[in-house]
């Protein structure tokens, strides 16, 4: 039933009228009409008689693929590719997905390499090329869920859960009818209705039909509810007021409908009904719109659709809810989320996380579950695979989580289930994305007094400015969330104090990083012979091996030297540059002179009068440690000798 969810037309829910012919023509007609179960039966009878044909093998593979029977699809694709490689590019991608489902990841990657060679701009190919180590990332994201049967599954398709007023609400094909059995010829499954089961702790009660007056003889599925519980959006075939709509190909596609809750109070109890069922204005009989999800603030409706303007077979879209029955223009989430494949079943949390199912990224097989962070500017970060056991070799989709309890539900047709699709409950034991908060208190170095109204700036490793805050009345500053495992620079600036800069490396585990900052008063007693590094807390200017140019990190400290010279306009300094012990004495002498000159030239270029600056190279004659000729030292130890000093010569 996941092709309700997954196909270009979400066709598991689609309706079609099929003709009757015989033999291969009959099978082709069934195939072209999405009656894959009937087509498979006929094709396999013909193949069993020894008939071998590339088109037959391809259609058998496709028919099983569209029904998520990946092992059987892989078997027919095996025979297809054994006969010829001259097949449509998309079949390479499908074959790769099926190979993953049977555990043959090496051959699956070979098929993806062939797929990439045949495509230029396909995002799925680009994603594969840029993430050849995708299995390592999936392994890193795995092991974060405890998963078990939700307790509502039948031998039929059960999927697409949400929680409403203490009930698990889901879709199921278990209603087989009393007299007329209505099966869908795409999947051989019955049409779905909405059901609900009360949640008590980690258990659920008996499943009962939900919103009976909304259910029809066709598909109803994937409801989502407004915060006040009075509005329900849900998926249904193009069927309203007893009228069935059809596309130009005579297919009844999917639409999103809205219903309003009405409570009728009686003497002893009350009854609930969902009335005023209307379809949303951006629906169409020409394309499918399905699987609604609401943003935490209720202002945006997310959904899946193959409407014009999309990237792939189905995309994630969003539309602004501008009034009770008014909506903006649907917006495609773009290349950050959507691919040429299928993206479907969106779910948005109150932590600005978008969960969805996709077969367009490199996963474990079939549809996998992904999460993309929603940035403050409305852009989306690169989706991350949720890993196992949330994902399996088969189709995994319809994710729902309570962000407070970290409990939720997902749907999968993985091995060991009760039916075609099954709902699984889970507990997330560790968040997918490591979250760290960076903050601290700014104080006076000498007195320990807190320093309010201090400007504190956050930079990345390349000194790109990321954020600027002011410390509060208690000297506290807070940068909020930062990336785990990354290095940052923090700069604190306040009048009458020396500007201070610190490097901090964030932990790779979730938590908080405390970075206290101590500032030193700017007005100091200085005298001739003092080293600026000692007096003003300026780092030595370090150089790379055999280099004399100013490094980006050194530019920050030499800028502090410049600031001191600007504050003390009568001060003169002597720039003394040094090397490590490697290379000859003569070479090192010349190298140190070049370092001294490049430092002096830099300061002159910034406006310091040449007569205030002298410079001299000392080669390896003034080492700061044991690393003389013939002594084994680390690169870090050698680095300490490759430096420039700034000695006050006049005031």
Secondary structure, 3 states (H helix, E strand, C coil): CHHHHHCCCCHHHCECCCCCCCHHHHHHHHHHCCCHHHHHHHHHHHHHCCCCCHHHHHHHHHHHHHCCCHHHHHHHHHHHHHHCCCCCHHHHHHHHHHHHHCCCHHHHHHHHHHHHHHCCCCHHHHHHHHCCCHHHHHHHHCCCEEEEECCCCCCCCEEEEEEECCEEEEEECCCCCCCCCCEECCCCEECCEEEEEEEECCEECCCEECCCCCCCCCCEEEEEECCCCCEEEEEEECEECCEECCCCCCCECEEEEEEEEEEEECCCCEEEEEEEEEECCCCCCCCCEEEEEECCCCCEEEEEECCCCCCCCEEEEEEEECCCCCECCCEECCCCCCCCCEEEEEEECCCCEEEEEECCCCCCCCCEEEEEEECCCCCECCCEECCCCCCCCCCEEEEEEECCCCEEEEEECCCCCCCCCEEEEEEECCCCCCEEEEEEEEEECCCCCECCCCEEEEECCCCCEEEEEECCCCCEEEEEEEECCCEEEEEEECCCECCEEEEEECCCCCEEEECCEEECECCCCCCCCCEHHHHHCCCCEECCCCCCCCCHHHHHHHHHHHHHHHHCCCCEEEEEECCCCCCCHHHHHHHHHHHHHHHHHHHHHCCCCHHHEEEEECCCCCCCCCCCCCCCCCHHHHHCCCEEEEEEEEC
